[in-house]
């Protein structure tokens, strides 16, 4: 299972980097325009991704990170936001590499942002995080298409093909 999650996490880094190639071609106004996404703009959605990366990862390593909201703006700079997202994907890679394969089906207990006790299997925590990234990258891709007409091909199969698989 570790290899599967590492491959998927590396896909997320690949897809995020491709996505940013298109984002960097947008004007600052387009990048921050309310295009009807749940977190309004591409910038807002990327900030949301960073917030959630920090929330879940801090839980896994036994720390507490409580943002003011899921829409909190952690970074105003497009470049720093990109760098922070890449760093957090790398953090997940290191965590997955060091995680004992025999523990994926074990229960992970955590406190929700509302303060409730909750539990998921470790494998489901990691899968949720990866699925969350995919969900919002899809929204961003639609916004890029709306704004510029050109969005990257970031399907998982394209990543695998880029590896020669």
C-alpha positions in Angstrom: 0.0 0.0 0.0 2.9 2.3 0.7 4.0 2.2 -2.9 0.5 3.0 -4.1 0.3 6.1 -1.9 3.8 7.2 -2.8 2.9 6.9 -6.5 -0.3 8.9 -5.9 1.4 11.5 -3.9 4.0 11.9 -6.6 1.2 12.3 -9.1 -0.2 15.1 -7.0 3.1 16.9 -7.2 3.3 16.4 -10.9 -0.3 17.6 -11.5 0.2 20.6 -9.2 3.3 21.6 -11.1 1.5 21.3 -14.4 -1.5 23.2 -13.1 0.8 26.0 -12.0 2.2 26.3 -15.5 -1.2 27.3 -16.7 -1.9 29.5 -13.6 1.3 31.4 -14.2 0.0 32.5 -17.6 -3.0 34.2 -16.0 -3.1 37.8 -15.1 -3.3 38.6 -11.4 -6.8 39.8 -11.8 -7.9 36.6 -13.4 -6.0 34.6 -10.8 -7.9 36.3 -8.0 -11.3 36.8 -9.8 -14.4 35.3 -8.2 -15.2 32.6 -10.9 -17.9 30.9 -8.8 -15.7 28.3 -7.1 -16.6 27.3 -3.6 -13.6 29.3 -2.4 -14.4 31.9 -5.1 -11.1 32.2 -7.0 -8.2 30.1 -8.1 -6.2 31.9 -5.4 -8.8 31.2 -2.8 -9.0 27.5 -3.8 -5.2 27.1 -3.6 -5.2 28.7 -0.2 -7.9 26.3 0.9 -5.8 23.4 -0.3 -2.9 24.6 1.8 -5.1 25.0 4.8 -6.4 21.5 4.5 -2.9 20.1 3.9 -1.8 21.7 7.2 -4.8 20.5 9.1 -4.6 16.9 8.2 -0.8 16.6 8.3 -0.6 18.3 11.7 -3.1 15.7 13.0 -1.0 12.8 11.7 2.1 14.1 13.3 0.4 14.8 16.6 0.3 18.5 16.4 -2.8 20.8 16.3 -3.3 23.3 13.6 -6.6 25.1 13.8 -7.2 27.7 11.0 -9.7 30.5 11.5 -11.7 28.9 8.7 -11.2 26.6 5.7 -11.1 29.7 3.5 -8.3 31.4 5.5 -5.8 33.1 3.3 -2.4 31.8 4.4 -0.4 33.2 1.5 -1.0 36.3 -0.6 1.8 35.6 -3.0 1.1 33.2 -5.8 4.8 32.0 -5.8 5.0 31.4 -2.1 1.7 29.6 -2.1 3.0 27.3 -4.9 6.2 26.7 -2.9 4.2 25.9 0.3 1.9 23.4 -1.5 5.0 21.7 -3.0 6.6 21.5 0.5 3.5 20.0 2.0 3.2 17.4 -0.7 6.9 16.5 0.0 6.0 16.3 3.7 3.4 13.7 2.9 5.9 11.7 0.8 8.3 11.5 3.8 5.5 10.6 6.2 4.2 7.8 3.9 7.8 6.5 3.3 8.3 6.2 7.1 4.8 4.8 7.9 4.8 1.1 8.9 3.0 -0.8 6.2 1.3 -3.0 8.8 -0.6 0.1 10.2 -2.6 1.2 7.2 -5.8 -0.5 8.4 -5.4 0.7 12.0 -7.7 3.4 13.4 -6.5 7.0 13.5 -8.3 9.1 16.1 -8.4 12.8 15.8 -10.4 15.9 16.8 -12.4 17.7 14.1 -12.1 21.4 13.7 -15.4 21.7 15.6 -13.8 19.8 18.5 -15.5 16.4 18.1 -13.7 13.1 18.5 -13.6 11.2 15.2 -11.8 8.2 13.7 -10.8 6.9 10.3 -8.4 4.2 9.1 -5.0 5.6 8.3 -5.4 4.5 4.7 -8.6 6.5 4.5 -7.0 9.6 5.9 -4.4 9.5 3.2 -6.9 8.7 0.5 -9.2 11.5 1.6 -6.3 14.0 1.4 -5.4 12.9 -2.1 -9.0 12.9 -3.3 -9.5 16.4 -1.8 -6.5 17.6 -3.9 -8.0 16.1 -7.1 -11.4 17.5 -6.4 -10.1 21.1 -6.1 -7.6 20.8 -8.9 -10.6 19.9 -11.1 -12.4 23.1 -10.1 -9.2 25.1 -10.8 -8.9 23.4 -14.2 -12.4 24.4 -15.1 -11.7 28.0 -14.0 -8.6 28.1 -16.1 -10.5 26.8 -19.1 -13.2 29.5 -18.4 -10.6 32.3 -18.1 -8.0 31.4 -20.8 -9.4 28.4 -22.7 -6.3 26.4 -22.1 -6.0 24.0 -19.1 -3.4 21.2 -18.6 -4.1 17.5 -19.1 -3.6 16.3 -15.5 -5.4 13.0 -15.5 -3.6 10.3 -13.5 -3.2 8.1 -16.6 -1.1 10.9 -18.2 1.1 10.9 -15.2 1.6 7.1 -15.5 2.3 7.5 -19.2 4.9 10.2 -18.5 6.6 7.5 -16.3 6.5 5.0 -19.2 4.0 2.8 -17.4 
